[in-house]
Amino acid sequence: MPNTLRFRPDHTFTLVQFTDLHWKNGEPDDLKTRALMERVLESEKPDLVMLTGDVIEGGSCADPANSWREAVQPMVARKIPWAAVFGNHDDEGALSRRELLAVQQSLPGCLSESGPVGLSGVGNYILDIRASADEQTAARLYCLDSQSYAEPKTGGYGWIQPDQIAWYLEQAQTARAANSGQPLPALAFFHIPFPEYNDVWDKHACQGHKQEDVCCPQFNSGFFAALREGGDVLGTFVGHDHVNDFVGELDGIRLCYGRASGFNTYGLTGFERGARFIQLYEGRREFKTWLRLEKDDGVKG
């Protein structure tokens, strides 16, 4: 599907972030996940859906390709463009990241890309959003593979690698040069939070909940510092930690968790599944974000 993302005539662009669906084989809990997704999509009819990893529980899927097809059916049925980045569980089954990407790209509405050859990970790419009245790029979305697990000697989770960081900085600089020296409004999506998610919670006022440890890498690769240098990213959006959903600002960048959307995985009693909405405004370096929860009881900040 060609990238035809565009601001609406009212100069807004609305995304919904689903994260950690952990779809398996169509069990009853998977069908609850689908019902939630359908309610969310009907509530505001977004321009794009971003899936921020662990779309499927790869190691528990009898047929990972079919599980992926089932997981994205709500977007396919509604002809809503969608894109995904990988989490640490997606490829723990019979299919690799590249094979799962090929499955994605065979489905209607998919905007996921493999990214530059030789770059670490699978699925490092940019989605440009065009202006409402012409073909100029008015905003952009960076999608990155935050890897899976660190080497045994380090332990813990993976991180965005130096070559990915260099690629991001090059892209940000090129876009700024093409935009009369001004940074484009941009957002970044990946699965595993970086260590600064701890910093923003510990040192700054945040909205939302932190009900488990931030499961970030034990090594800080400097991606947040690169985002500060690049100067275009207004907010980052991750998943991975199912009962965290907080948002906080650090050095002018809002660090945001999604709201875990999947029922066929761990959660916390009383902590509803849901989704995060994000709205960009054409010509303005700002965004609004809010949650929709499973009981569809209105907007949560």
C-alpha positions as CSV (number, residue, x, y, z in Angstrom):
1,M,0.0,0.0,0.0
2,P,1.5,3.4,-0.9
3,N,2.2,5.8,1.8
4,T,-0.7,8.3,1.4
5,L,-0.9,9.6,5.0
6,R,-2.2,13.1,5.0
7,F,-3.5,15.7,7.5
8,R,-7.2,16.1,7.3
9,P,-8.8,19.3,6.0
10,D,-9.3,20.4,9.6
11,H,-5.4,20.2,10.0
12,T,-5.4,17.2,12.4
13,F,-4.0,13.7,12.1
14,T,-5.0,11.1,14.6
15,L,-3.2,7.8,15.4
16,V,-4.1,5.0,17.7
17,Q,-1.4,3.0,19.4
18,F,-2.2,-0.6,20.2
19,T,0.5,-2.4,22.1
20,D,1.2,-5.9,23.4
21,L,-1.7,-7.7,21.9
22,H,0.1,-11.0,22.5
23,W,-2.3,-12.7,20.1
24,K,-2.0,-16.5,20.1
25,N,-4.4,-18.8,18.3
26,G,-7.8,-17.1,18.5
27,E,-8.6,-18.2,22.1
28,P,-11.4,-16.5,24.0
29,D,-9.0,-13.9,25.4
30,D,-7.8,-13.1,21.9
31,L,-11.4,-12.5,20.8
32,K,-11.7,-10.1,23.8
33,T,-8.7,-8.3,22.4
34,R,-10.3,-8.0,19.0
35,A,-13.5,-6.7,20.5
36,L,-11.6,-4.0,22.3
37,M,-9.8,-3.0,19.1
38,E,-13.0,-2.8,17.2
39,R,-14.6,-0.6,19.9
40,V,-11.6,1.7,19.9
41,L,-11.4,2.0,16.1
42,E,-15.1,2.8,15.9
43,S,-14.8,5.5,18.7
44,E,-12.8,8.0,16.7
45,K,-11.9,6.4,13.3
46,P,-8.1,7.2,13.3
47,D,-6.0,8.0,10.3
48,L,-3.4,5.4,11.2
49,V,-2.9,2.5,13.7
50,M,0.6,1.9,15.1
51,L,1.4,-1.5,16.7
52,T,4.3,-1.1,19.1
53,G,5.4,-4.7,19.4
54,D,4.5,-8.1,20.8
55,V,1.6,-8.2,18.3
56,I,1.7,-12.0,18.6
57,E,3.0,-14.4,21.3
58,G,5.3,-16.1,18.8
59,G,6.3,-19.0,20.9
60,S,2.7,-20.0,21.6
61,C,1.3,-19.6,18.1
62,A,0.6,-22.8,16.2
63,D,0.9,-20.7,12.9
64,P,2.5,-17.3,13.6
65,A,1.6,-16.1,10.1
66,N,-2.1,-16.8,10.7
67,S,-1.9,-15.3,14.2
68,W,-0.6,-12.1,12.7
69,R,-3.4,-12.0,10.1
70,E,-5.9,-12.5,12.8
71,A,-4.4,-9.8,15.0
72,V,-4.7,-7.1,12.4
73,Q,-8.1,-8.0,11.1
74,P,-9.9,-5.1,12.8
75,M,-7.8,-2.6,10.7
76,V,-8.0,-4.6,7.5
77,A,-11.8,-4.9,7.7
78,R,-12.1,-1.1,8.2
79,K,-9.5,-0.3,5.6
80,I,-7.4,1.7,8.1
81,P,-3.7,2.1,7.3
82,W,-1.5,0.4,9.9
83,A,2.1,-0.2,10.6
84,A,4.1,-2.1,13.2
85,V,7.5,-2.4,15.0
86,F,8.6,-5.6,16.5
87,G,8.7,-6.6,20.2
88,N,10.8,-9.2,21.9
89,H,8.1,-11.9,21.7
90,D,6.9,-11.7,18.1
91,D,9.6,-13.9,16.6
92,E,10.0,-16.4,19.3
93,G,8.1,-19.0,17.3
94,A,8.6,-20.6,13.9
95,L,9.0,-17.3,11.9
96,S,11.8,-14.8,11.9
97,R,11.3,-11.0,12.0
98,R,11.9,-10.9,8.2
99,E,9.4,-13.6,7.6
100,L,6.8,-11.9,9.8
101,L,7.4,-8.6,8.0
102,A,6.7,-10.4,4.7
103,V,3.4,-11.6,6.2
104,Q,2.5,-8.0,7.2
105,Q,3.3,-6.6,3.8
106,S,1.0,-9.2,2.2
107,L,-2.0,-7.7,4.0
108,P,-4.1,-4.7,3.0
109,G,-3.3,-1.4,4.6
110,C,0.2,-2.4,5.8
111,L,2.8,0.5,5.8
112,S,5.5,-1.4,7.6
113,E,8.9,-1.4,5.8
114,S,12.1,-3.5,6.3
115,G,14.3,-0.4,6.4
116,P,17.8,0.2,5.0
117,V,19.8,-2.9,4.2
118,G,22.6,-3.6,6.7
119,L,21.0,-1.6,9.5
120,S,20.6,-3.4,12.8
121,G,17.1,-4.9,13.3
122,V,14.2,-5.3,11.0
123,G,11.7,-2.5,10.6
124,N,13.6,0.8,10.8
125,Y,11.6,3.2,8.6
126,I,9.9,6.6,8.4
127,L,6.3,7.4,7.6
128,D,5.8,10.9,6.3
129,I,2.5,12.7,6.7
130,R,1.7,15.1,3.9
131,A,0.1,18.5,4.3
132,S,-3.6,18.8,4.0
133,A,-3.5,20.9,0.8
134,D,-0.3,19.9,-1.0
135,E,2.3,17.2,-1.3
136,Q,4.8,18.8,1.2
137,T,5.8,16.6,4.2
138,A,4.3,18.2,7.3
139,A,5.2,15.7,9.9
140,R,7.0,12.3,10.3
141,L,6.9,9.1,12.3
142,Y,10.1,7.2,13.1
143,C,9.6,3.5,13.5
144,L,12.5,1.5,15.0
145,D,13.4,-2.0,16.0
146,S,14.4,-1.9,19.7
147,Q,15.8,-5.4,19.4
148,S,14.9,-8.3,21.8
149,Y,17.4,-9.5,24.3
150,A,20.9,-8.4,25.2
151,E,23.9,-10.8,25.0
152,P,24.1,-13.2,28.0
153,K,27.1,-11.3,29.5
154,T,25.0,-8.2,29.7
155,G,21.6,-9.7,30.4
156,G,18.2,-8.1,30.2
157,Y,16.6,-6.5,27.1
158,G,18.0,-5.2,23.9
159,W,18.5,-1.6,22.8
160,I,18.5,0.6,19.8
161,Q,22.0,0.2,18.2
162,P,24.6,2.8,17.3
163,D,24.0,2.4,13.6
164,Q,20.3,2.9,14.1
165,I,21.0,6.1,16.0
166,A,23.3,7.4,13.3
167,W,20.6,6.7,10.7
168,Y,18.0,8.6,12.8
169,L,20.3,11.6,13.1
170,E,21.1,11.6,9.4
171,Q,17.4,11.5,8.6
172,A,16.5,14.3,11.0
173,Q,19.3,16.5,9.6
174,T,18.2,15.9,6.0
175,A,14.6,16.7,6.8
176,R,15.6,19.9,8.6
177,A,17.6,21.0,5.6
178,A,14.7,20.4,3.3
179,N,12.4,22.3,5.6
180,S,14.2,25.7,5.5
181,G,16.4,24.7,8.5
182,Q,13.4,24.0,10.7
183,P,12.7,20.6,12.3
184,L,9.6,18.8,11.2
185,P,7.2,17.7,14.0
186,A,8.0,14.1,14.6
187,L,7.1,11.2,16.8
188,A,9.1,7.9,17.5
189,F,7.6,4.5,18.0
190,F,9.5,1.4,19.3
191,H,8.8,-1.4,21.8
192,I,11.3,-1.4,24.7
193,P,11.6,1.8,26.7
194,F,15.0,3.4,27.2
195,P,16.4,4.1,30.7
196,E,15.2,7.7,30.6
197,Y,11.7,6.4,31.2
198,N,13.0,5.8,34.8
199,D,14.4,9.3,35.0
200,V,11.2,11.0,33.9
201,W,9.1,9.1,36.5
202,D,11.6,9.6,39.3
203,K,12.4,13.3,38.7
204,H,9.4,14.9,37.0
205,A,5.6,15.1,37.3
206,C,4.0,12.4,35.2
207,Q,0.4,11.5,34.3
208,G,-0.7,7.9,34.5
209,H,0.4,4.8,36.3
210,K,3.7,3.0,37.0
211,Q,2.8,-0.4,38.5
212,E,5.9,-2.4,37.5
213,D,9.5,-1.7,37.0
214,V,10.5,0.0,33.7
215,C,11.9,-3.0,31.9
216,C,14.6,-1.0,30.0
217,P,18.0,-2.3,28.9
218,Q,20.8,-2.4,31.4
219,F,22.9,-0.4,28.9
220,N,22.1,3.1,27.8
221,S,22.9,3.3,24.1
222,G,22.3,7.1,24.0
223,F,19.2,7.1,21.9
224,F,17.5,9.7,24.0
225,A,20.5,12.0,23.8
226,A,20.4,11.6,20.0
227,L,16.7,12.6,20.0
228,R,17.7,15.8,21.9
229,E,20.4,16.4,19.3
230,G,18.1,15.7,16.3
231,G,15.6,18.2,17.7
232,D,12.5,17.0,15.8
233,V,10.9,14.3,18.0
234,L,8.2,15.6,20.2
235,G,7.3,12.3,21.9
236,T,8.3,8.7,22.1
237,F,5.8,5.8,22.4
238,V,6.6,2.4,23.7
239,G,4.9,-0.7,25.1
240,H,6.6,-3.8,26.7
241,D,5.5,-3.1,30.4
242,H,1.8,-4.0,30.5
243,V,0.7,-2.1,33.6
244,N,2.6,1.1,33.0
245,D,0.9,3.8,31.0
246,F,2.5,7.1,32.2
247,V,3.5,10.1,30.2
248,G,6.1,12.6,31.4
249,E,8.3,15.3,29.8
250,L,12.1,15.2,29.9
251,D,14.1,18.0,28.2
252,G,11.3,18.9,26.0
253,I,10.4,15.4,24.8
254,R,7.3,13.6,26.1
255,L,8.1,10.0,27.0
256,C,4.8,8.0,26.7
257,Y,3.7,4.4,27.3
258,G,0.9,3.0,25.4
259,R,-1.9,1.2,27.3
260,A,-1.6,-2.6,26.9
261,S,-4.3,-3.9,24.6
262,G,-4.1,-7.7,24.8
263,F,-6.0,-10.0,27.2
264,N,-4.0,-13.2,26.4
265,T,-1.1,-12.1,28.6
266,Y,-0.4,-10.7,32.1
267,G,-2.1,-7.7,33.5
268,L,-3.4,-6.3,36.8
269,T,-6.8,-6.7,38.3
270,G,-8.7,-3.5,37.9
271,F,-6.3,-2.1,35.3
272,E,-8.3,-2.1,32.1
273,R,-6.9,-2.9,28.7
274,G,-7.1,-0.1,26.2
275,A,-5.3,2.0,23.6
276,R,-3.5,5.4,23.3
277,F,-4.7,8.0,20.9
278,I,-2.3,10.7,19.6
279,Q,-3.3,13.8,17.6
280,L,-0.9,15.9,15.6
281,Y,-1.8,19.4,14.4
282,E,-0.6,20.7,11.0
283,G,1.9,23.5,11.3
284,R,2.4,23.1,15.0
285,R,5.1,21.4,17.0
286,E,2.7,19.8,19.5
287,F,0.4,16.9,20.0
288,K,-2.4,15.7,22.3
289,T,-2.7,12.2,23.7
290,W,-5.4,10.3,25.6
291,L,-6.5,6.8,26.4
292,R,-9.6,4.8,25.5
293,L,-10.3,1.8,27.9
294,E,-12.0,-1.5,27.5
295,K,-15.3,-0.5,29.1
296,D,-15.5,2.4,26.6
297,D,-16.3,4.8,29.5
298,G,-14.8,7.8,27.8
299,V,-11.5,9.6,27.5
300,K,-8.7,9.2,30.0
301,G,-5.9,11.8,30.0
